[in-house]
Amino acid sequence: MSKTLDFRAFGKNDIRGIYGEDVTEELFYYAGRGYVKFVVENLNKDVSEEDKIDAKDIWISVCMDVRTHSPSLTSSLIKGLTSCGANVLNLGVAPTPLGYYSEFAQIPENIVSKGRVQGALIVTASHNPSEYNGLKMTFNRASLTEEQIKQVKKYSMAEVDARETSNRHGIIKKYDIIEQYCENIINKFASIGRGIKIVTDCGNATAGLVAPQLYRDLGCEVVELFTEPDGTFPNHHPNPSDDKTLDTLKETVVKEKADIGIAFDGDSDRVGIVDSKGNSMTGDKLLLIYATDICEPLAKRGEKPAVVSEVKCSQVLFDTINAMGGNAVMTKTGHGYIKSKMKEVNAILAGEMSGHTFFKDRYYGFDDAIYAGCRIIEIIAKHKISNPDFKIEDMLKPFNGVCTSKEVRFHCPNEFKKTVLDEIQKTVSENPDLFGTKIKDIITLDGMRIVLEDGFALIRQSNTEPVFTLRFEAKSKENCDKYKEIFVDLLDKTVKKYV
């Protein structure tokens, strides 16, 4: 292990941490070098000796979010990549989904040889506050798995110790991917937005470069909030799963009598939807809308489309998808896990509570909040043809019979989270009457989901922050509050033993 550089920012899904402490220019330089070694090694697997390639044969796209330190981190990252001989397609400031899209796009061959890149690197800390930054990594049209990130980390650490440089430096080409992306979307949707009024809240982040004008090009009437990119996020930090960040959007949707409001996170891969009454939707409610639109027609044709979601989601989501003829699949929280499970079960759609939504139906399978907005606009347009008074909230009736808590975030230092969770699991297993109702099942796929007769209680470790996230559901508010009170009290007592 390197003794000169801290690698704690490498996580399960990406690199993430506070700029200047966990995340530095030096770290990104060596992460770039480690990533190149990872790509070359994987491209050369099961390849004959004469067909093997080296770094000079590969192209990596790089883009960044609007944070004030993203340019310097990106510069160091590119230096690391090119110092190994790899070539870089520099996309500049762009939403994360456009970085993903660059792997599927046909880039002009006078820009990139053979017209495609082998991987994408996106400098971003997504929804985190402005002092954070990070790096998302893909290879061969897929986000790196937890094991692959460990490989990049190992190679990066080895590069620090070796401190080798190459005599051959890679090429850097600049390319505006936004124009090509927008043309692609317009070709898919044409003028679906005619007669629909929306409010966009770009959170002064990357979506402002693309979303408002694109939705206008699709025919929508658009009212804009916080469009101008500003890496200090002066109005609210861009995190649509935090309901407090949506206050202005909710007020504006009601004031403007808009059909919906669409909010984006810091790098535009997570979407938040506000209905016509000014109510925000949790990710499982949004996913049910998409699943109903996609699965019902397929089920009528005798197909059983798979839809993947995560352990934090309402049981209503899984039960309703299965009832309409789909196949609801539960997996761990985290975009890497979701994408891997999608591939494994050949899912047509997936989503998380946080607003990550992945469309394989008519799209590429990655999470793209701007595209997700297009799909919700399309759904409204289709329903308004037969019912001019249609409201998107009309599609959420299956949720009327349950009460679901908001996500509870309980602080716990990372070094104690596993020990605390193990003790909680032991306590629950040894006390089957803890909640005053029968425990039907305990799912330990990701943390612990305690399935009760009329709902569930969930605890899991955050992949990116020193917190546990908790969620509760029951058929009455009384029981939902009771489950929450019992479990939070148990967690509080357990954490205090160690902190």
C-alpha positions in Angstrom: 0.0 0.0 0.0 1.2 3.5 -0.8 2.5 5.5 2.2 2.3 8.8 0.4 -1.3 9.1 -0.7 -4.7 8.5 1.0 -7.1 6.3 -1.0 -10.1 6.3 1.4 -12.2 8.2 -1.2 -12.5 5.0 -3.2 -16.0 3.6 -2.4 -18.3 0.9 -3.5 -19.8 2.8 -6.4 -17.3 5.6 -7.2 -14.7 7.9 -5.7 -16.2 10.5 -3.4 -15.1 12.8 -0.6 -14.3 16.3 0.6 -12.1 18.3 -1.8 -8.7 19.0 -0.4 -9.0 16.3 2.2 -10.2 13.0 0.7 -10.2 14.1 -2.9 -7.1 15.8 -4.4 -5.5 16.5 -7.7 -2.7 14.0 -6.9 -5.3 11.3 -6.2 -7.0 12.0 -9.5 -3.7 11.9 -11.4 -2.9 8.4 -10.1 -6.6 7.3 -10.4 -6.3 8.1 -14.1 -3.2 6.0 -14.4 -4.7 3.1 -12.5 -7.8 3.3 -14.6 -5.8 3.1 -17.8 -4.0 0.0 -16.5 -7.4 -1.5 -15.6 -8.9 -0.8 -19.1 -5.9 -2.2 -21.0 -5.8 -5.4 -18.9 -9.5 -6.0 -19.4 -9.4 -5.3 -23.2 -6.6 -7.8 -23.5 -8.4 -10.7 -21.6 -8.8 -13.8 -23.8 -7.1 -12.0 -26.7 -4.3 -13.6 -28.8 -0.8 -12.1 -28.4 -0.8 -10.5 -31.9 -4.2 -8.8 -31.2 -3.3 -7.3 -27.8 -3.5 -3.5 -27.5 -1.8 -0.9 -25.3 -2.8 2.5 -24.0 -2.2 4.3 -27.2 -5.1 2.4 -28.8 -7.8 3.4 -26.4 -10.0 6.5 -26.0 -11.5 7.6 -22.7 -14.2 10.3 -22.5 -14.0 12.8 -19.6 -16.6 15.3 -18.4 -17.2 17.2 -15.2 -19.9 18.9 -13.2 -20.0 22.6 -12.3 -18.2 22.5 -8.9 -15.5 25.1 -8.5 -12.8 22.5 -8.1 -13.9 20.2 -10.9 -11.7 21.9 -13.5 -8.5 21.4 -11.6 -9.4 17.8 -10.7 -10.3 17.1 -14.3 -7.0 18.6 -15.5 -5.1 16.3 -13.2 -7.2 13.3 -14.2 -6.5 13.9 -17.9 -2.8 14.3 -17.2 -2.8 10.9 -15.5 -4.6 9.3 -18.4 -2.5 10.8 -21.1 0.8 10.2 -19.2 0.2 6.5 -19.8 -0.4 7.0 -23.5 -4.2 6.8 -23.4 -6.2 9.3 -25.5 -8.9 11.6 -24.1 -12.2 12.9 -25.5 -12.7 16.0 -23.4 -16.4 16.8 -23.2 -16.0 19.7 -20.8 -18.9 20.5 -18.5 -21.7 18.2 -19.1 -24.3 16.1 -17.2 -23.2 12.7 -16.1 -25.6 10.9 -18.5 -24.0 12.6 -21.4 -20.7 11.0 -20.3 -22.4 7.6 -20.3 -24.0 8.4 -23.6 -20.6 9.1 -25.2 -19.9 5.3 -25.0 -22.9 4.6 -27.2 -22.6 7.6 -29.5 -21.0 7.5 -32.9 -18.3 10.0 -32.5 -16.9 11.4 -35.9 -13.8 9.3 -36.9 -11.8 12.5 -37.5 -12.2 13.0 -33.7 -12.0 9.5 -32.3 -10.6 6.6 -34.3 -13.2 3.9 -35.0 -15.9 6.4 -33.7 -16.2 5.1 -30.1 -14.7 5.4 -26.7 -13.9 2.4 -24.4 -14.9 4.1 -21.2 -16.1 7.3 -19.5 -14.9 9.2 -16.5 -17.1 11.8 -14.9 -15.7 14.3 -12.3 -18.7 14.8 -9.9 -20.0 14.4 -6.4 -23.5 14.2 -7.6 -26.0 15.5 -5.0 -23.4 16.1 -2.3 -22.8 19.7 -1.0 -20.4 21.9 -2.8 -17.3 21.0 -0.7 -17.5 17.4 -2.1 -16.2 16.0 -5.3 -15.6 12.6 -6.8 -15.3 10.4 -9.9 -17.7 8.0 -11.6 -16.2 5.4 -13.8 -17.5 3.2 -16.7 -15.9 0.7 -18.9 -17.3 -1.2 -21.9 -20.7 0.6 -21.6 -21.2 -0.3 -17.9 -20.5 1.3 -14.6 -17.6 -0.2 -12.7 -18.7 -2.8 -10.2 -17.5 -2.8 -6.6 -14.8 -5.4 -7.4 -13.7 -3.4 -10.5 -13.3 -0.3 -8.4 -11.2 -2.2 -6.0 -9.0 -3.2 -9.0 -8.6 0.4 -10.1 -7.7 1.4 -6.5 -5.1 -1.4 -6.4 -3.5 -0.3 -9.7 -3.6 3.4 -8.7 -1.8 2.7 -5.5 0.8 0.7 -7.4 1.3 3.6 -9.7 2.1 5.9 -6.8 4.7 3.5 -5.6 6.2 3.0 -9.1 6.1 6.6 -10.1 6.7 5.6 -13.7 5.9 7.8 -16.7 5.5 7.0 -20.3 7.5 8.4 -23.2 4.4 8.5 -25.3 1.7 10.9 -24.2 -1.9 10.5 -25.4 -3.9 12.8 -27.6 -6.6 15.1 -26.2 -9.6 16.1 -28.4 -12.4 18.4 -27.3 -15.9 17.5 -28.4 -19.4 19.0 -27.7 -21.6 16.0 -26.9 -24.6 18.1 -25.9 -25.7 18.9 -29.5 -25.5 15.2 -30.6 -27.4 14.1 -27.4 -30.2 16.6 -27.9 -30.6 15.6 -31.6 -30.8 12.0 -30.5 -33.6 12.7 -27.9 -35.6 14.9 -30.3 -35.5 12.1 -32.9 -37.0 9.7 -30.3 -39.7 12.0 -29.0 -40.5 14.6 -31.7 -43.2 17.1 -30.4 -44.6 15.1 -27.5 -44.7 18.1 -25.2 -47.3 20.2 -27.0 -49.9 21.4 -24.6 -47.9 20.4 -21.5 -46.6 22.9 -19.1 -43.6 22.1 -16.8 -41.4 23.8 -14.3 -37.7 22.8 -14.3 -35.4 23.2 -11.2 -31.9 22.6 -12.4 -30.4 23.5 -9.0 -27.7 25.7 -10.6 -26.1 22.4 -11.8 -25.4 20.6 -15.1 -29.0 20.1 -16.2 -29.3 23.8 -16.9 -27.0 23.3 -19.9 -29.5 20.9 -21.5 -32.9 20.3 -20.0 -35.0 23.5 -20.3 -34.2 24.1 -24.0 -34.6 20.4 -24.8 -38.0 20.3 -23.3 -39.0 23.4 -25.2 -37.7 21.7 -28.4 -40.1 18.9 -27.6 -43.0 21.4 -27.5 -43.4 22.0 -23.7 -44.1 25.3 -22.2 -41.2 25.6 -19.7 -40.9 27.8 -16.6 -37.3 27.8 -15.4 -35.8 27.8 -11.8 -32.1 28.1 -11.0 -30.9 27.3 -14.5 -27.6 29.2 -14.5 -24.7 26.8 -13.5 -23.0 27.8 -10.3 -20.8 25.4 -8.4 -21.5 27.1 -5.1 -25.2 26.1 -5.4 -26.5 29.4 -4.1 -30.2 28.5 -3.9 -30.2 25.0 -2.6 -27.9 22.1 -2.9 -29.1 19.9 -5.8 -30.6 16.8 -4.2 -34.2 16.2 -5.2 -34.6 13.3 -2.8 -34.3 15.9 0.0 -37.8 17.3 0.1 -36.6 20.7 1.5 -34.8 21.4 -1.7 -38.1 21.2 -3.6 -40.0 24.0 -1.8 -39.7 26.6 -4.5 -40.5 24.1 -7.2 -43.6 23.0 -5.5 -44.8 26.5 -5.0 -44.1 27.4 -8.6 -45.9 24.3 -10.0 -49.1 25.3 -8.2 -48.8 29.0 -9.0 -48.2 28.4 -12.7 -50.8 25.6 -12.9 -48.2 23.4 -14.4 -48.7 19.7 -15.2 -45.5 18.7 -13.3 -42.2 20.0 -11.9 -38.9 18.3 -12.8 -35.9 18.6 -10.5 -32.4 17.4 -11.1 -29.5 16.5 -8.9 -25.9 17.9 -9.2 -24.9 15.8 -12.2 -28.4 15.1 -13.7 -28.6 11.4 -13.3 -31.3 11.6 -10.6 -34.7 13.1 -11.2 -37.4 14.4 -8.8 -41.0 14.9 -9.9 -43.6 17.2 -8.3 -47.2 16.6 -9.3 -49.7 19.2 -10.3 -50.8 19.7 -6.6 -47.3 20.5 -5.6 -46.6 17.1 -3.9 -43.2 15.4 -4.5 -42.9 11.8 -5.4 -40.6 9.3 -3.8 -38.6 7.2 -6.3 -40.7 4.1 -5.9 -43.9 6.0 -6.8 -42.2 7.4 -9.9 -40.9 4.0 -10.8 -44.4 2.6 -10.6 -45.7 5.2 -13.1 -42.9 4.2 -15.5 -43.5 0.5 -14.9 -47.3 0.7 -15.5 -46.7 2.5 -18.7 -44.2 0.0 -20.0 -45.3 -3.3 -18.4 -49.0 -3.3 -18.9 -48.9 -3.4 -22.7 -46.2 -6.1 -22.7 -48.1 -8.2 -20.2 -51.2 -8.1 -22.4 -49.0 -9.6 -25.1 -48.0 -12.5 -22.8 -44.6 -11.1 -21.9 -43.3 -10.9 -18.3 -40.9 -7.9 -18.2 -38.5 -7.7 -15.3 -38.3 -4.4 -13.3 -35.5 -4.0 -10.8 -35.6 -1.9 -7.7 -33.9 -1.7 -4.3 -34.5 -2.7 -0.7 -35.7 0.8 0.4 -38.8 0.8 -1.9 -42.4 0.3 -0.9 -43.8 -3.2 -0.9 -46.6 -1.7 -3.0 -44.2 -1.2 -5.9 -43.1 -4.9 -6.0 -46.7 -6.3 -5.4 -48.3 -4.0 -8.0 -45.7 -4.8 -10.7 -46.2 -8.5 -10.1 -50.0 -8.1 -10.2 -49.9 -6.4 -13.6 -47.9 -9.3 -15.0 -44.4 -8.0 -14.5 -41.5 -9.5 -12.6 -40.4 -7.3 -9.7 -36.8 -7.9 -8.6 -35.3 -6.6 -5.4 -31.6 -5.8 -5.1 -29.1 -3.7 -3.2 -29.1 0.1 -3.2 -26.6 1.8 -5.4 -26.4 2.4 -9.2 -23.7 -0.1 -9.7 -25.8 -2.9 -8.1 -28.9 -1.8 -9.9 -27.1 -1.9 -13.3 -25.5 -5.3 -12.6 -28.9 -6.8 -11.6 -30.6 -5.3 -14.7 -28.1 -7.1 -16.8 -28.4 -10.3 -14.9 -32.2 -10.6 -15.2 -32.4 -8.7 -18.6 -34.6 -6.0 -17.0 -36.4 -3.5 -19.1 -36.6 -0.9 -16.3 -35.0 -0.2 -12.9 -35.0 2.5 -10.3 -34.0 3.7 -6.8 -35.7 5.6 -4.1 -33.3 8.5 -4.7 -34.6 9.1 -8.2 -32.1 7.1 -10.3 -34.1 5.6 -13.1 -32.7 3.2 -15.7 -34.6 2.6 -19.0 -33.6 -0.3 -21.2 -36.9 0.2 -23.0 -36.1 2.4 -26.0 -32.9 3.6 -24.4 -29.4 2.4 -23.3 -30.0 1.2 -19.7 -28.2 3.9 -17.8 -29.6 6.5 -15.4 -30.5 9.8 -17.1 -32.7 12.3 -15.4 -33.2 14.4 -18.5 -34.4 11.4 -20.4 -36.6 10.3 -17.5 -38.2 13.7 -17.7 -39.0 13.1 -21.4 -40.7 9.8 -20.5 -42.9 11.4 -17.8 -43.9 14.1 -20.3 -44.7 11.4 -22.9 -46.9 9.6 -20.3 -48.9 12.7 -19.5 -49.3 13.4 -23.2 -50.6 9.9 -24.0 -53.2 10.0 -21.2 -54.4 13.5 -22.1 -55.4 12.3 -25.5 -58.3 10.4 -23.9 -58.7 12.4 -20.8 -57.8 16.2 -21.0 -58.1 16.5 -17.2 -55.5 13.7 -16.6 -53.1 14.4 -13.7 -49.9 12.3 -13.2 -51.0 11.7 -9.6 -53.9 9.7 -10.9 -51.5 6.8 -11.6 -50.5 6.5 -7.9 -53.8 5.0 -6.5 -52.1 1.7 -5.4 -50.2 3.7 -2.8 -53.4 5.0 -1.2 -53.7 2.1 1.2 -50.3 2.4 2.9 -48.4 4.9 5.0 -44.7 5.1 4.3 -42.3 7.2 6.4 -39.8 9.6 5.0 -36.2 8.4 4.9 -34.7 8.6 8.4 -30.9 9.4 8.4 -29.1 8.3 11.6 -25.5 9.4 12.0 -22.9 6.7 12.8 -19.2 6.8 12.1 -18.2 4.5 9.2 -15.9 2.4 11.4 -18.8 1.4 13.7 -21.6 0.8 11.1 -20.9 -2.9 10.5 -20.6 -3.7 14.2 -23.8 -1.8 15.0 -25.7 -3.5 12.2 -24.6 -6.9 13.3 -25.8 -6.3 16.8 -29.1 -4.9 15.6 -29.7 -8.0 13.4 -28.9 -10.3 16.4 -31.3 -8.3 18.6 -34.2 -8.5 16.1 -33.6 -12.2 15.4 -33.8 -13.0 19.1 -36.9 -10.8 19.7 -39.6 -11.9 17.2 -42.2 -9.8 19.1 -40.2 -6.6 19.1 -42.6 -4.7 16.8 -45.8 -6.2 18.3 -46.7 -8.0 15.1 -45.4 -11.1 13.4 -42.1 -10.9 11.5 -42.7 -12.7 8.3 -39.1 -12.5 6.9 -35.8 -10.8 7.4 -34.0 -9.9 4.2 -30.3 -9.2 4.5 -29.6 -8.4 0.9 -28.5 -4.9 1.8 -28.6 -4.1 5.5 -31.8 -5.6 7.0 -35.4 -5.4 5.7 -37.7 -6.7 8.4 -40.9 -7.8 6.6 -43.9 -7.5 8.9 -47.5 -8.6 8.4 -48.6 -5.1 7.4 -45.4 -3.5 6.2 -41.7 -3.4 6.9 -38.8 -1.8 8.8 -35.5 -1.2 7.0 -32.0 -0.3 8.0 -29.0 -0.1 5.7 -25.6 1.5 5.6 -25.1 4.5 3.3 -22.6 3.8 0.6 -21.3 7.4 0.6 -21.9 8.9 4.0 -21.4 8.1 7.7 -25.1 7.4 8.3 -27.6 4.6 8.5 -30.8 5.1 6.3 -34.0 3.8 7.7 -37.5 3.5 6.2 -40.8 2.2 7.6 -44.1 1.2 6.1 -47.5 0.0 7.4 -51.2 0.0 6.5 -51.8 2.7 9.1 -49.9 5.8 10.2 -50.2 4.6 13.8 -48.3 1.4 13.1 -45.8 3.2 10.8 -45.0 5.6 13.6 -44.8 2.8 16.1 -42.3 0.7 14.0 -40.2 3.8 13.6 -40.2 4.7 17.3 -39.3 1.2 18.3 -36.5 0.8 15.8 -34.9 4.2 16.2 -34.9 3.7 20.0 -33.1 0.4 19.5 -30.6 1.9 17.1 -29.9 4.9 19.3 -29.1 2.6 22.3 -26.9 0.4 20.2 -24.9 3.2 18.6 -24.3 4.8 22.0 -22.4 1.6 23.1 -19.7 2.4 20.5 -19.7 6.1 19.9 
